């Protein structure tokens, strides 16, 4: 049976609400990986069958999903795979930690839609600052934000990419956040706390950020890896400081919308999905976006009194900060 709810838990401590045992996160991490990759296999088969039913030969379907060249079908498969990671996280959290989906999401036990809407607006501001920084700095390498040059012609392929981006990219971004800043952050934070570490919150941020960057491929150049690692650090810090995944998901969705949108309009989707030849000039752009958004989100959380810990036994809520009088 779940243990009594301790007072004032951070998001990375929420697995303490369930059954005790250090073996649980140690078993949960590989179980999540198994479910995730099994889901990828099933989805690959389903998407292949859909393509064949639509008139492609089996060879054409396999080519479209190979990833050597990014196609709308391949991008849809990637996005669906990460979307399927959300229920996978819920299943593991329920089986091993007695958590309902809401307790992977935030310290209130639910997704805070109003706070998420605020964060979407803040993410738009941060991305505007990013575009300004990108425009005044030297070339940031392949896959960077670049709105110069000729606009790509409108084709059925562009139409299909646009549909996939609009409909599935938010689910892909949310899936990555549920895996890395949701379950893995709670798992590693919990393990660090059980080991007596006073830096459990830092562990819950740094380790998933490193895994997040590595999950994008071992062939990344150093600037590209650092960019993703920095993104993961900021997203993880947002979870601790605001008590949930909403701020990170909002930043992730808007970041991917902009990157894919610019690639669709001015560049190449294959380069956007697998950037190479990164430049160290991309780091200031990343810091402008990530740190700028972090500061905006924390400021907004303090202004609106967003809860960043679980409620106390007397029913009170621990907040980032109360709204100032006057």
C-alpha positions as CSV (number, residue, x, y, z in Angstrom):
1,X,0.0,0.0,0.0
2,X,1.2,3.6,-0.7
3,X,2.8,5.3,2.3
4,X,1.3,8.4,3.9
5,X,1.8,11.5,1.8
6,X,4.8,13.4,3.3
7,X,4.4,17.2,3.4
8,X,5.9,19.5,0.9
9,X,7.4,17.2,-1.7
10,X,9.1,18.5,-4.8
11,X,8.3,16.9,-8.2
12,X,11.4,14.8,-8.1
13,X,10.4,13.4,-4.7
14,X,6.8,12.3,-5.7
15,X,7.7,8.6,-5.9
16,X,7.9,8.7,-2.1
17,X,4.1,8.9,-2.1
18,X,4.0,5.3,-3.2
19,X,5.4,1.9,-2.0
20,X,9.0,2.1,-0.6
21,X,11.9,0.2,-2.2
22,X,15.0,1.3,-4.1
23,X,14.4,-1.6,-6.4
24,X,11.3,0.0,-7.9
25,X,13.0,2.7,-9.9
26,X,15.9,0.3,-10.7
27,X,13.3,-2.0,-12.2
28,X,11.2,0.8,-13.7
29,X,13.9,2.3,-15.9
30,X,14.6,-0.9,-17.9
31,X,10.9,-1.8,-17.9
32,X,10.1,1.6,-19.5
33,X,12.9,1.0,-22.1
34,X,11.4,-2.4,-23.0
35,X,7.9,-1.0,-23.3
36,X,9.2,2.0,-25.3
37,X,11.1,-0.1,-27.9
38,X,8.3,-2.7,-28.1
39,X,6.0,0.2,-28.9
40,X,8.4,1.4,-31.7
41,X,8.3,-2.0,-33.3
42,X,4.5,-2.2,-33.2
43,X,4.2,1.3,-34.6
44,X,6.7,0.7,-37.3
45,X,4.7,-2.3,-38.5
46,X,1.4,-0.4,-38.3
47,X,2.7,2.6,-40.3
48,X,4.3,0.2,-42.9
49,X,1.0,-1.5,-43.3
50,X,-0.8,1.8,-43.7
51,X,1.7,2.9,-46.4
52,X,1.3,-0.4,-48.3
53,X,-2.5,-0.1,-48.0
54,X,-2.2,3.3,-49.5
55,X,-0.5,2.0,-52.6
56,X,3.2,1.8,-51.8
57,X,5.2,-1.4,-52.3
58,X,6.8,-2.9,-49.3
59,X,10.2,-1.7,-50.5
60,X,8.9,1.9,-50.9
61,X,7.3,1.8,-47.5
62,X,10.6,0.6,-45.9
63,X,12.5,3.3,-47.7
64,X,10.1,6.0,-46.5
65,X,10.6,4.9,-42.9
66,X,14.4,4.3,-43.0
67,X,15.2,7.8,-41.9
68,X,18.1,8.2,-44.3
69,X,16.0,11.0,-45.8
70,X,13.3,12.4,-43.6
71,X,9.9,11.9,-45.1
72,X,6.5,12.9,-43.6
73,X,5.9,9.2,-42.9
74,X,9.2,8.9,-41.0
75,X,8.6,12.1,-39.0
76,X,5.1,10.8,-38.2
77,X,6.6,7.5,-36.9
78,X,9.1,9.3,-34.7
79,X,6.4,11.5,-33.3
80,X,4.0,8.7,-32.7
81,X,6.7,6.7,-31.0
82,X,7.3,9.5,-28.5
83,X,3.6,10.0,-28.1
84,X,3.2,6.4,-27.1
85,X,5.9,6.9,-24.5
86,X,3.4,8.9,-22.4
87,X,1.1,5.9,-21.6
88,X,4.2,3.8,-21.2
89,X,5.4,6.1,-18.4
90,X,1.9,6.0,-16.9
91,X,1.9,2.2,-16.9
92,X,5.3,1.9,-15.2
93,X,4.5,4.6,-12.7
94,X,1.2,2.8,-11.8
95,X,2.6,-0.7,-11.6
96,X,5.8,0.1,-9.6
97,X,5.0,3.3,-7.7
98,X,1.3,3.3,-7.3
99,X,1.1,6.6,-9.1
100,X,-1.8,7.9,-11.2
101,X,-0.8,9.8,-14.3
102,X,-1.2,13.2,-12.6
103,X,1.6,12.5,-10.1
104,X,4.1,12.1,-12.9
105,X,2.9,15.4,-14.3
106,X,2.9,17.8,-11.3
107,X,2.8,18.3,-7.6
108,X,-0.9,18.9,-7.7
109,X,-1.6,15.5,-9.2
110,X,-2.9,16.9,-12.5
111,X,-1.9,18.8,-15.6
112,X,-2.3,22.5,-15.0
113,X,-3.8,23.7,-18.2
114,X,-4.0,27.4,-17.3
115,X,-0.4,27.5,-16.2
116,X,0.5,25.7,-19.5
117,X,-1.3,28.4,-21.5
118,X,0.8,31.0,-19.7
119,X,3.9,29.1,-20.5
120,X,3.1,28.9,-24.2
121,X,2.9,32.7,-24.3
122,X,6.2,33.0,-22.5
123,X,7.8,30.5,-24.9
124,X,6.7,32.7,-27.9
125,X,8.5,35.6,-26.3
126,X,11.6,33.6,-25.7
127,X,11.6,32.3,-29.2
128,X,11.3,35.9,-30.5
129,X,14.4,36.8,-28.5
130,X,16.1,33.7,-30.0
131,X,15.4,34.9,-33.6
132,X,16.8,38.3,-32.8
133,X,20.0,36.7,-31.3
134,X,20.3,34.3,-34.3
135,X,20.0,37.2,-36.8
136,X,22.8,39.3,-35.2
137,X,25.3,36.5,-34.6
138,X,27.5,34.7,-37.2
139,X,26.3,31.5,-38.9
140,X,25.4,28.9,-36.3
141,X,25.8,25.9,-38.5
142,X,23.5,23.4,-40.2
143,X,20.1,23.0,-38.6
144,X,20.2,26.4,-36.9
145,X,17.5,29.0,-37.0
146,X,17.8,30.6,-40.4
147,X,15.0,32.5,-42.2
148,X,17.2,33.9,-45.0
149,X,17.2,32.7,-48.6
150,X,14.5,31.5,-50.9
151,X,11.2,30.1,-49.6
152,X,10.7,26.5,-50.5
153,X,7.9,25.8,-53.0
154,X,4.5,24.5,-51.8
155,X,4.2,20.8,-52.6
156,X,2.2,17.9,-51.4
157,X,5.2,16.8,-49.4
158,X,5.4,20.2,-47.7
159,X,1.6,19.9,-47.0
160,X,2.1,16.4,-45.4
161,X,5.0,17.6,-43.3
162,X,2.9,20.5,-42.1
163,X,0.1,18.3,-41.1
164,X,2.5,16.0,-39.2
165,X,4.1,18.9,-37.4
166,X,0.9,20.6,-36.3
167,X,-0.9,17.4,-35.3
168,X,1.9,15.2,-33.8
169,X,4.8,17.4,-32.8
170,X,3.1,18.5,-29.5
171,X,2.6,14.9,-28.6
172,X,6.3,14.1,-29.4
173,X,7.5,17.0,-27.3
174,X,5.2,16.0,-24.4
175,X,6.4,12.3,-24.7
176,X,10.0,13.3,-24.3
177,X,9.2,15.5,-21.3
178,X,7.2,12.7,-19.6
179,X,10.1,10.3,-20.1
180,X,13.1,12.5,-19.2
181,X,11.7,15.1,-16.9
182,X,8.9,13.0,-15.7
183,X,9.7,9.4,-14.9
184,X,13.5,9.5,-15.1
185,X,13.8,12.7,-13.1
186,X,11.7,11.1,-10.3
187,X,13.5,7.8,-10.5
188,X,17.1,9.3,-10.3
189,X,16.0,11.9,-7.8
190,X,14.5,9.3,-5.6
191,X,17.5,7.0,-5.9
192,X,19.8,9.9,-4.9
193,X,17.6,10.8,-2.0
194,X,17.6,7.2,-0.8
195,X,21.4,7.2,-1.0
196,X,21.4,10.1,1.4
197,X,22.4,12.8,-1.1
198,X,21.5,16.4,-0.4
199,X,21.7,17.1,-4.1
200,X,18.8,14.9,-5.1
201,X,17.2,17.7,-7.0
202,X,20.4,18.4,-8.9
203,X,20.7,14.7,-9.8
204,X,17.1,14.7,-11.0
205,X,18.0,17.6,-13.4
206,X,21.5,16.7,-14.6
207,X,21.3,12.9,-15.2
208,X,18.1,13.0,-17.3
209,X,19.5,16.0,-19.2
210,X,22.6,14.0,-20.1
211,X,20.5,11.0,-21.2
212,X,18.2,13.4,-23.2
213,X,21.2,14.7,-25.1
214,X,22.7,11.2,-25.7
215,X,19.3,9.9,-26.9
216,X,19.6,12.2,-29.9
217,X,22.5,10.1,-31.2
218,X,26.1,9.3,-30.5
219,X,27.3,10.9,-33.7
220,X,26.5,14.5,-32.7
221,X,29.2,17.1,-32.8
222,X,30.0,18.8,-29.5
223,X,28.1,22.1,-30.1
224,X,24.9,20.2,-31.0
225,X,25.3,17.9,-28.0
226,X,25.8,20.9,-25.7
227,X,22.8,22.6,-27.1
228,X,20.6,19.6,-26.3
229,X,22.2,19.1,-22.9
230,X,21.6,22.8,-22.0
231,X,18.0,22.5,-23.1
232,X,17.6,19.4,-20.8
233,X,19.1,21.3,-17.9
234,X,16.7,24.2,-18.3
235,X,13.7,21.9,-18.7
236,X,14.7,19.9,-15.6
237,X,15.2,23.1,-13.6
238,X,11.8,24.3,-14.6
239,X,10.2,21.1,-13.3
240,X,11.8,21.6,-9.9
241,X,11.1,25.3,-9.7
242,X,7.5,25.2,-11.0
243,X,6.5,21.8,-9.7
244,X,5.5,20.1,-13.0
245,X,6.1,19.3,-16.6
246,X,3.9,22.1,-18.1
247,X,6.6,24.7,-18.5
248,X,9.1,22.3,-20.1
249,X,6.4,20.9,-22.5
250,X,5.5,24.4,-23.6
251,X,9.1,25.3,-24.3
252,X,9.7,22.0,-26.1
253,X,6.6,22.3,-28.3
254,X,7.3,25.9,-29.4
255,X,11.0,25.1,-30.0
256,X,10.2,22.2,-32.2
257,X,7.5,24.2,-34.0
258,X,10.0,26.9,-34.9
259,X,12.8,24.5,-35.8
260,X,10.6,22.4,-38.1
261,X,8.7,25.3,-39.4
262,X,11.8,27.2,-40.5
263,X,13.2,24.0,-42.0
264,X,10.0,23.4,-43.9
265,X,9.9,27.0,-45.2
266,X,13.6,27.7,-45.9
267,X,15.7,24.6,-45.3
268,X,15.7,20.8,-45.2
269,X,13.8,18.5,-42.8
270,X,16.6,15.9,-42.8
271,X,19.1,18.5,-41.6
272,X,16.6,19.8,-39.0
273,X,16.0,16.3,-37.6
274,X,19.7,15.3,-37.7
275,X,21.8,18.5,-37.6
276,X,25.5,18.2,-38.3
277,X,28.3,20.8,-38.6
278,X,27.1,22.7,-35.6
279,X,28.9,25.9,-34.6
280,X,29.8,27.2,-31.2
281,X,27.9,30.3,-32.2
282,X,24.8,28.3,-31.6
283,X,25.5,28.3,-27.9
284,X,24.7,32.0,-27.2
285,X,21.5,31.5,-29.2
286,X,20.6,28.5,-27.0
287,X,21.4,30.4,-23.8
288,X,19.3,33.4,-24.9
289,X,16.3,31.1,-25.5
290,X,16.7,28.7,-22.6
291,X,17.8,31.1,-19.9
292,X,15.5,33.8,-21.1
293,X,12.5,31.4,-20.9
294,X,13.6,30.1,-17.5
295,X,13.7,33.6,-16.0
296,X,10.3,34.4,-17.6
297,X,8.7,31.2,-16.3
298,X,10.0,31.5,-12.8
299,X,9.0,35.2,-12.7
300,X,5.5,34.3,-13.9
301,X,5.2,31.4,-11.4
302,X,6.1,33.7,-8.6
303,X,3.6,36.4,-9.7
304,X,0.8,33.9,-10.0
305,X,1.6,31.7,-7.0
306,X,2.2,28.5,-8.9
307,X,2.5,25.5,-6.5
308,X,5.9,23.9,-6.6
309,X,5.5,21.3,-3.8
310,X,2.7,19.1,-2.6
311,X,0.1,20.3,-0.1
312,X,0.9,20.2,3.6
313,X,-1.1,18.0,5.9
314,X,-3.3,21.0,6.9
315,X,-4.4,21.5,3.3
316,X,-2.1,24.4,2.6
317,X,-0.1,24.7,-0.6
318,X,3.6,25.5,-0.8
319,X,4.0,28.0,-3.6
320,X,6.9,29.4,-5.6
321,X,5.9,32.8,-4.0
322,X,2.7,34.6,-3.1
323,X,1.5,37.4,-5.3
324,X,2.7,40.7,-3.8
325,X,0.2,42.9,-2.1
326,X,-0.8,46.0,-4.0
